[in-house]
Amino acid sequence: MTIGSLQPGVAPDSVLPAAAAAAAELTTVEASDLAVVAGSARATVRFTADDVASAVRIGAHTLAGTRIRAGVITWQVTERVHGRWLPVH
């Protein structure tokens, strides 16, 4: 997720834990990370899912949990295929 502006009164360091907690409500979270890419904050939450439909549902739930704290400019769900991360369809 590319993170935009924070909601009023939200501490910047609370956004990533909230995103990971939202995903953890539905599945196992393997990792989470916050990086600056091309000048924008990018939050990554890696989780397990049994299939693409479940992954998209978990991703949407994670997005909703993140939007409580910050605007999300873009987001996508990816899967690891032969060592590369590819968008799910």
C-alpha positions as CSV (number, residue, x, y, z in Angstrom):
1,M,0.0,0.0,0.0
2,T,1.2,3.5,-0.8
3,I,0.3,5.6,2.2
4,G,-0.9,9.1,1.9
5,S,-1.9,11.6,4.6
6,L,-2.6,10.5,8.1
7,Q,-6.0,10.9,9.7
8,P,-6.1,13.7,12.3
9,G,-4.3,12.7,15.6
10,V,-2.8,9.5,14.2
11,A,0.9,8.9,15.0
12,P,2.9,7.8,11.9
13,D,4.3,4.8,13.8
14,S,0.9,3.4,14.4
15,V,-0.1,2.8,10.7
16,L,2.0,-0.3,10.0
17,P,1.1,-2.2,13.2
18,A,-2.6,-1.4,12.5
19,A,-2.3,-2.8,9.0
20,A,-0.6,-6.0,10.3
21,A,-3.2,-6.3,13.0
22,A,-6.1,-6.1,10.5
23,A,-4.5,-8.9,8.4
24,A,-3.9,-10.9,11.6
25,E,-7.6,-10.9,12.3
26,L,-8.1,-13.2,9.3
27,T,-4.8,-15.1,8.8
28,T,-1.2,-15.5,9.8
29,V,1.0,-12.5,9.2
30,E,4.5,-13.5,8.2
31,A,6.1,-10.0,8.0
32,S,5.4,-6.3,7.7
33,D,7.6,-3.5,6.6
34,L,7.5,0.2,5.9
35,A,9.8,1.7,3.2
36,V,10.1,5.0,1.3
37,V,9.8,4.3,-2.4
38,A,10.0,7.1,-4.9
39,G,9.4,9.6,-2.1
40,S,6.2,7.9,-0.8
41,A,5.6,5.7,2.2
42,R,5.0,2.1,1.2
43,A,3.6,-0.4,3.8
44,T,3.9,-4.1,3.0
45,V,2.1,-6.8,5.0
46,R,3.0,-10.3,4.0
47,F,0.5,-13.0,5.0
48,T,-0.6,-16.5,4.1
49,A,-3.7,-17.4,2.1
50,D,-5.1,-20.6,0.7
51,D,-6.1,-19.2,-2.7
52,V,-6.3,-16.0,-4.7
53,A,-9.9,-15.2,-3.6
54,S,-8.9,-15.5,0.1
55,A,-5.8,-13.3,-0.5
56,V,-7.9,-10.6,-2.1
57,R,-10.4,-10.7,0.7
58,I,-7.6,-10.5,3.3
59,G,-6.0,-7.7,1.4
60,A,-9.2,-5.7,1.3
61,H,-9.7,-6.2,5.0
62,T,-6.1,-5.0,5.6
63,L,-6.8,-2.0,3.4
64,A,-9.9,-1.1,5.4
65,G,-8.0,-1.4,8.7
66,T,-5.3,0.9,7.4
67,R,-7.7,3.5,6.1
68,I,-8.9,4.1,9.6
69,R,-5.5,5.6,10.3
70,A,-4.3,6.9,6.9
71,G,-5.2,7.5,3.4
72,V,-4.1,4.8,1.0
73,I,-3.2,6.0,-2.5
74,T,-2.6,2.6,-4.1
75,W,-2.7,-1.0,-3.1
76,Q,-2.3,-4.4,-4.6
77,V,-2.1,-8.0,-3.5
78,T,0.8,-10.0,-4.9
79,E,1.9,-13.6,-4.7
80,R,5.4,-15.1,-4.9
81,V,5.9,-17.2,-8.0
82,H,9.3,-18.7,-8.8
83,G,11.1,-16.1,-6.7
84,R,9.2,-13.1,-8.1
85,W,6.3,-11.1,-6.6
86,L,3.5,-10.9,-9.1
87,P,0.0,-9.2,-8.9
88,V,-2.8,-11.6,-8.3
89,H,-5.7,-11.6,-10.8
